[in-house]
Amino acid sequence: MLILFFSPLFTPAGEDDLPHSFHCLSLLSLCLSLPSLGAPPLVPLYSLVLTIPYPYGTYWQEVEEQQQMAFRQLMIEYTHPSLQRKACLQVTVDDRAAIGPWVATLAARVGYPLVDAFGAPLIYRLRSVSGAFLLTTGQFADARFPSGSHFILERERQTLLPRREQGEQGEQDQTSLAALWVSRRSLLGVLSACSVLGFGSGVTTAFAQHLLMHAREAIPPISLRTLFRDHQQTVRTLTWSPDGLRIASGGNDGMALVWNEEGRVLFRQQFPAPVGALAWSPDGMQLLAGTAHTVSFLNAQTGILLAENAKQHTAAITALGWTQGSSMEALSASADTTAVVWSEQSHQPLVIFRGHTSAIEALATCETTVVTASEGGLARTWSARSGQEIHGYYAQSQRPLRTVAFSSHGSLAIGGDEGVIYLWSDARTCQRQVPDVFGVHCLDEAIRLQGHTQPVRALAFSPDGTQLATGGDDHKLIIWSLRTMKPLLLQWQQDAIGALSWSPTGSLLAGALGAGVALWRLHL
């Protein structure tokens, strides 16, 4: 009786022909919902009902619009950024949706980056498997394809780097970058997983719009701080000063440049050969440079040459480093298969390590412990004091090793042509080792990080040891969590990544990309 008594109050003039059962259903739902909100029964309910008009006209207008609205099903294939394997989504799209913003939103939803290392937007498109359709602009209604069509989500290729005028190497507009991270418009359809992603059975339009609204307001996990472009040829090495105020970079143009994070050059040193390696002394006073088979010691404040030795090594210098602790020694590694420990004061050789039989490609230090990795696929751990091996060698791959990194806690990461990164929690000790024809072999199991598809060229631990940055020939920059051993970020770059170096504060990451150096600000 209560329902019949109130239902006429919901019938506006001119619409008395609406089904009576509809009035009852509307009022019933209202009466049932109000007590759940804390309203007392009956009398207070009566007053609440009387003050609420029901917009039937709006309802029928929405019904008519929905009846006129056309929807189509799409099967969209893409490469999962973390798993590096094919996956697909079933999507329902509104024909009135704009293709460009919709595709950008979908790309962000599946984890693709929307800006490159230089802050420029990355453009995505949908390409039909048959090749008959290429969806980039306009509305879906403009594209004549049947519901159920199969498309591939892919990035439009861009071969030119964004031009920047001199003086524009500084701070980027964080607001514009945040806006690029996720487009708020569209994704009006319902996404459902048809593979390993586990998105659940569907995401409603309202949820998708809510997600996009908040995603746009979020700070992107990576943004460009500075793009340094003073080198004329490929940058091969870079390193931060211990105080975090300067960066040293060297390249095939024979230039060693020291500059600040705004991109202003503080001094430059010209060498007759490509600069293959640089290393800052722990006290920040000396800068070690490797060019051809020459080791050079520079005053890190002025760039003045302190000493050089072109006789000790007989092949190209491939890596440099310093020990840490009460005394500092410089280290150099070479394609001549040897590594040398140098006096910080006299700049003369102290120890020569001859444990390798193939070219040494990389070295890393943790206090006085040194790891050198070779083209033969072996990594050897030895003492800079004695030149003797501390424990057995690592041999995870038969392919050449290209890069190695030590964390401040002793964790070791190694990468090379195989594209896999091998990680040990503490490489200063070995729990299981056996003798063989190459010496003593450490059998401690390594964690495998698989995200690259081509040779890995660069590794860098964050200062606190919780993250690992990796890069290589596949143009991927990956930041790994060392707690979960999963990627926190994956971003494709315009060039192969030849070197990486984390600032001492951990807020900035420097990467060598072709002839440029990018400084990224991270928000992970």
PEMOCOR-V560207 format. One record per pair of residues at least 6 apart in sequence whose C-alpha atoms are under 8 Angstrom apart, sorted by the first residue. I is the first residue (numbers start at 1). J is the second residue. If there is no record, write none. Layout:
{{I,J} {I,J}}
This chain:
{{3,24} {3,27} {3,28} {4,24} {6,27} {6,49} {7,23} {7,24} {7,27} {8,23} {9,50} {10,23} {10,53} {10,54} {11,23} {11,54} {12,56} {31,45} {34,45} {35,41} {39,45} {69,94} {69,95} {69,96} {70,94} {70,95} {70,96} {71,92} {71,93} {71,94} {71,95} {72,92} {72,93} {72,94} {72,95} {72,146} {72,147} {72,148} {73,90} {73,91} {73,92} {73,93} {73,147} {73,148} {73,149} {74,90} {74,91} {74,92} {74,93} {74,147} {74,148} {74,149} {74,150} {74,151} {75,88} {75,89} {75,90} {75,91} {75,148} {75,149} {75,150} {75,151} {76,88} {76,89} {76,90} {76,91} {76,150} {76,151} {76,152} {76,153} {77,86} {77,87} {77,88} {77,89} {77,150} {77,151} {77,152} {77,153} {78,86} {78,87} {78,88} {78,152} {78,153} {78,154} {79,85} {79,86} {79,87} {80,86} {80,87} {80,110} {80,111} {81,110} {81,111} {81,112} {81,490} {82,451} {82,486} {82,487} {82,490} {83,451} {84,451} {87,194} {87,195} {87,196} {87,197} {88,193} {88,194} {88,195} {89,191} {89,192} {89,193} {89,194} {89,195} {90,191} {90,192} {90,193} {90,194} {91,189} {91,190} {91,191} {91,192} {92,188} {92,189} {92,190} {92,191} {93,140} {93,187} {93,188} {93,189} {93,190} {94,140} {94,188} {94,189} {95,139} {95,140} {95,141} {96,139} {96,140} {96,141} {97,139} {97,140} {97,186} {97,187} {97,188} {98,137} {98,138} {98,139} {98,140} {98,186} {99,135} {99,136} {99,137} {99,138} {99,139} {99,140} {100,124} {100,125} {100,136} {100,137} {100,138} {101,183} {101,184} {101,185} {101,186} {102,185} {102,186} {102,187} {103,124} {103,125} {103,126} {103,187} {104,114} {104,123} {104,124} {104,182} {104,183} {105,182} {105,183} {105,184} {105,185} {105,186} {105,187} {105,212} {106,187} {107,113} {107,114} {107,124} {107,153} {108,114} {108,181} {108,182} {112,490} {112,491} {113,122} {113,181} {113,490} {113,491} {113,492} {114,121} {114,122} {114,123} {114,180} {114,181} {114,182} {115,121} {115,122} {115,177} {115,180} {115,181} {116,122} {116,491} {116,492} {116,493} {116,494} {117,223} {117,224} {117,493} {117,494} {117,518} {117,520} {118,161} {118,162} {118,224} {118,227} {118,518} {119,172} {119,177} {119,223} {119,224} {120,162} {121,180} {122,155} {122,156} {123,155} {123,156} {124,136} {124,153} {124,154} {124,155} {124,156} {125,134} {125,135} {125,136} {125,153} {125,154} {125,155} {125,156} {126,134} {126,135} {126,136} {126,151} {126,152} {126,153} {126,154} {127,133} {127,134} {127,135} {127,151} {127,152} {127,153} {127,154} {128,134} {128,149} {128,150} {128,151} {128,152} {129,150} {129,151} {129,152} {133,143} {133,145} {135,143} {159,494} {161,494} {169,225} {169,226} {169,227} {169,228} {169,262} {169,263} {170,225} {170,226} {170,227} {170,262} {170,263} {171,224} {171,225} {171,226} {171,262} {172,223} {172,224} {172,225} {172,226} {174,223} {177,220} {177,223} {178,216} {178,217} {178,218} {178,219} {178,220} {179,216} {179,217} {180,216} {181,215} {181,216} {181,220} {182,212} {182,215} {182,216} {183,212} {183,216} {184,209} {184,212} {184,213} {184,215} {184,216} {185,209} {185,212} {186,209} {187,205} {187,208} {187,209} {188,205} {188,208} {188,209} {189,204} {189,205} {190,202} {190,203} {190,204} {190,205} {191,202} {191,203} {191,204} {192,199} {192,200} {192,201} {192,202} {192,203} {193,199} {193,200} {193,201} {193,202} {219,523} {220,523} {221,489} {221,522} {221,523} {221,524} {222,520} {222,521} {222,522} {222,523} {222,524} {223,520} {223,521} {223,522} {224,518} {224,519} {224,520} {224,521} {225,261} {225,518} {225,519} {225,520} {225,521} {226,261} {226,262} {226,263} {226,518} {226,519} {226,520} {227,263} {227,516} {227,517} {227,518} {227,519} {228,263} {228,516} {228,517} {228,518} {228,519} {229,515} {229,516} {229,517} {230,516} {231,251} {231,253} {231,255} {231,515} {231,516} {232,253} {232,515} {233,251} {233,252} {233,253} {233,514} {233,515} {234,251} {234,252} {234,253} {234,513} {234,514} {234,515} {234,516} {235,249} {235,250} {235,251} {235,252} {235,498} {235,512} {235,513} {235,514} {235,515} {235,516} {235,517} {236,249} {236,250} {236,251} {236,252} {236,275} {236,276} {236,277} {236,498} {236,499} {236,512} {237,249} {237,250} {237,251} {237,275} {237,276} {237,277} {237,278} {237,498} {237,499} {237,512} {238,247} {238,248} {238,249} {238,250} {238,277} {238,278} {238,499} {238,500} {238,501} {238,510} {238,511} {238,512} {239,247} {239,248} {239,249} {239,278} {239,279} {239,280} {239,500} {239,501} {240,246} {240,247} {240,248} {240,280} {240,501} {240,502} {240,503} {240,504} {241,247} {241,248} {241,280} {241,284} {242,280} {242,281} {242,282} {242,283} {242,284} {242,504} {243,284} {243,504} {244,503} {244,504} {244,505} {245,260} {245,261} {246,258} {246,259} {246,260} {246,261} {247,258} {247,259} {247,260} {247,261} {248,256} {248,257} {248,258} {248,259} {248,278} {249,256} {249,257} {249,258} {249,278} {250,256} {250,257} {250,274} {250,275} {250,276} {250,277} {250,278} {251,274} {251,275} {251,276} {251,515} {252,273} {252,274} {252,275} {252,276} {253,273} {253,274} {253,275} {254,270} {254,271} {254,272} {254,273} {254,274} {254,275} {254,291} {255,268} {255,269} {255,270} {255,271} {255,274} {255,275} {256,268} {256,269} {256,270} {256,271} {256,275} {256,289} {257,265} {257,266} {257,267} {257,268} {257,269} {258,265} {258,266} {258,267} {258,268} {259,265} {259,266} {259,267} {260,266} {261,519} {267,302} {267,303} {268,303} {269,303} {271,291} {272,291} {273,291} {273,292} {274,291} {274,292} {275,289} {275,290} {275,291} {275,292} {276,289} {276,290} {276,291} {276,292} {276,317} {276,318} {276,319} {277,289} {277,290} {277,291} {277,317} {277,318} {277,319} {277,320} {278,287} {278,288} {278,289} {278,290} {278,319} {278,320} {278,321} {279,287} {279,288} {279,289} {279,320} {279,321} {279,322} {280,286} {280,287} {280,288} {280,300} {280,321} {280,322} {281,287} {281,288} {281,322} {281,328} {281,330} {282,322} {282,324} {282,328} {284,300} {285,299} {285,300} {285,301} {286,297} {286,298} {286,299} {286,300} {286,301} {287,297} {287,298} {287,299} {287,300} {288,295} {288,296} {288,297} {288,298} {288,320} {288,321} {288,330} {289,295} {289,296} {289,297} {289,298} {289,320} {290,296} {290,317} {290,318} {290,319} {290,320} {290,332} {291,316} {291,317} {292,315} {292,316} {292,317} {293,310} {293,311} {293,313} {293,314} {293,315} {293,316} {293,317} {293,334} {294,308} {294,309} {294,310} {294,311} {294,313} {294,316} {294,317} {295,308} {295,309} {295,310} {295,317} {295,332} {296,305} {296,306} {296,307} {296,308} {296,309} {297,305} {297,306} {297,307} {297,308} {297,347} {298,304} {298,305} {298,306} {298,307} {299,305} {299,306} {307,347} {308,347} {313,334} {313,336} {313,338} {314,336} {315,334} {315,335} {315,336} {316,334} {316,335} {316,336} {317,332} {317,333} {317,334} {317,335} {318,332} {318,333} {318,334} {318,335} {318,360} {318,361} {318,362} {319,332} {319,333} {319,334} {319,361} {319,362} {319,363} {320,330} {320,331} {320,332} {320,333} {320,363} {321,330} {321,331} {321,332} {321,363} {321,364} {321,365} {322,328} {322,329} {322,330} {322,331} {322,365} {323,329} {323,330} {323,331} {323,365} {323,366} {323,367} {323,368} {323,369} {323,384} {324,366} {324,367} {324,368} {325,367} {325,368} {328,343} {328,344} {329,341} {329,342} {329,343} {329,344} {330,341} {330,342} {330,343} {330,344} {331,339} {331,340} {331,341} {331,342} {332,339} {332,340} {332,341} {333,339} {333,340} {333,360} {333,361} {333,362} {333,363} {333,372} {334,359} {334,360} {334,361} {335,358} {335,359} {335,360} {335,361} {336,358} {336,359} {336,360} {337,354} {337,356} {337,357} {337,358} {337,359} {337,360} {337,374} {338,352} {338,353} {338,354} {338,355} {338,356} {338,359} {338,360} {339,352} {339,353} {339,354} {339,360} {340,349} {340,350} {340,351} {340,352} {340,353} {341,349} {341,350} {341,351} {341,352} {341,384} {342,348} {342,349} {342,350} {342,351} {343,349} {343,350} {351,384} {351,385} {351,386} {351,387} {352,387} {353,387} {353,388} {355,380} {356,374} {356,380} {357,376} {358,374} {358,375} {358,376} {359,374} {359,375} {359,376} {360,372} {360,373} {360,374} {360,375} {361,372} {361,373} {361,374} {361,375} {361,401} {361,402} {361,403} {362,372} {362,373} {362,374} {362,401} {362,402} {362,403} {362,404} {363,370} {363,371} {363,372} {363,373} {363,403} {363,404} {363,405} {364,370} {364,371} {364,372} {364,404} {364,405} {364,406} {365,371} {365,405} {365,406} {366,406} {366,407} {366,408} {366,410} {368,383} {368,384} {368,385} {369,381} {369,382} {369,383} {369,384} {369,428} {370,381} {370,382} {370,383} {370,384} {371,379} {371,380} {371,381} {371,382} {371,404} {372,379} {372,380} {372,381} {372,404} {373,379} {373,380} {373,401} {373,402} {373,403} {373,404} {373,414} {374,400} {374,401} {374,402} {375,399} {375,400} {375,401} {375,402} {376,398} {376,399} {376,400} {376,401} {377,395} {377,396} {377,397} {377,398} {377,399} {377,400} {377,401} {378,393} {378,394} {378,395} {378,396} {378,397} {378,398} {378,401} {379,393} {379,394} {379,395} {380,389} {380,392} {380,393} {380,394} {381,389} {381,390} {381,391} {381,392} {381,393} {381,427} {381,428} {382,388} {382,389} {382,390} {382,391} {383,389} {383,390} {390,428} {390,429} {391,429} {391,430} {391,433} {391,440} {391,442} {392,430} {392,433} {392,434} {392,439} {392,440} {392,441} {392,442} {393,439} {393,440} {393,441} {393,442} {394,441} {394,442} {394,443} {395,441} {396,422} {397,418} {399,416} {399,417} {399,418} {400,416} {400,417} {400,418} {401,414} {401,415} {401,416} {401,417} {402,414} {402,415} {402,416} {402,417} {402,456} {402,457} {402,458} {403,414} {403,415} {403,416} {403,456} {403,457} {403,458} {403,459} {404,412} {404,413} {404,414} {404,415} {404,458} {404,459} {405,412} {405,413} {405,414} {405,459} {405,460} {405,461} {406,412} {406,413} {406,461} {407,461} {407,462} {407,463} {407,465} {408,463} {408,464} {408,465} {409,426} {409,465} {410,425} {410,426} {410,427} {410,428} {411,423} {411,424} {411,425} {411,426} {411,427} {412,423} {412,424} {412,425} {412,426} {412,427} {413,421} {413,422} {413,423} {413,424} {413,459} {414,421} {414,422} {414,423} {414,459} {415,421} {415,422} {415,455} {415,456} {415,457} {415,458} {415,459} {416,455} {416,456} {416,457} {417,454} {417,455} {417,456} {418,454} {418,455} {418,456} {419,450} {419,451} {419,452} {419,453} {419,454} {419,455} {419,456} {420,448} {420,449} {420,450} {420,451} {420,452} {420,456} {421,448} {421,449} {421,450} {421,456} {422,446} {422,447} {422,448} {422,449} {423,446} {423,447} {423,448} {423,449} {424,445} {424,446} {424,447} {430,442} {430,443} {430,444} {431,442} {431,443} {431,444} {432,442} {432,443} {432,444} {433,440} {433,441} {433,442} {433,443} {433,444} {434,440} {434,441} {434,442} {434,443} {435,441} {449,485} {449,486} {451,478} {452,471} {452,472} {452,474} {452,476} {453,474} {454,472} {454,473} {454,474} {455,472} {455,473} {455,474} {456,470} {456,471} {456,472} {456,473} {457,470} {457,471} {457,472} {457,473} {457,497} {457,498} {457,499} {458,469} {458,470} {458,471} {458,472} {458,497} {458,498} {458,499} {458,500} {459,468} {459,469} {459,470} {459,471} {459,499} {459,500} {459,501} {460,468} {460,469} {460,470} {460,500} {460,501} {460,502} {461,467} {461,468} {461,469} {461,502} {462,468} {462,469} {462,502} {462,506} {463,502} {463,503} {463,504} {463,505} {463,506} {464,506} {465,482} {466,481} {466,482} {466,483} {467,479} {467,480} {467,481} {467,482} {468,479} {468,480} {468,481} {468,482} {469,477} {469,478} {469,479} {469,480} {469,500} {470,476} {470,477} {470,478} {470,479} {470,480} {470,500} {471,477} {471,478} {471,496} {471,497} {471,498} {471,499} {471,500} {472,496} {472,497} {472,498} {473,495} {473,496} {473,497} {473,498} {474,496} {475,492} {475,493} {475,494} {475,495} {475,496} {475,497} {476,490} {476,491} {476,492} {476,493} {476,496} {476,497} {477,489} {477,490} {477,491} {477,492} {477,493} {477,497} {478,487} {478,488} {478,489} {478,490} {478,491} {479,487} {479,488} {479,489} {479,490} {480,486} {480,487} {480,488} {480,489} {481,487} {481,488} {488,524} {493,513} {494,513} {495,513} {495,514} {496,513} {496,514} {497,511} {497,512} {497,513} {497,514} {498,511} {498,512} {498,513} {498,514} {499,511} {499,512} {500,509} {500,510} {500,511} {500,512} {501,509} {501,510} {501,511} {502,508} {502,509} {502,510} {503,509} {503,510} {507,521} {507,522} {508,519} {508,520} {508,521} {508,522} {509,519} {509,520} {509,521} {509,522} {510,517} {510,518} {510,519} {510,520} {511,517} {511,518} {511,519} {512,518}}
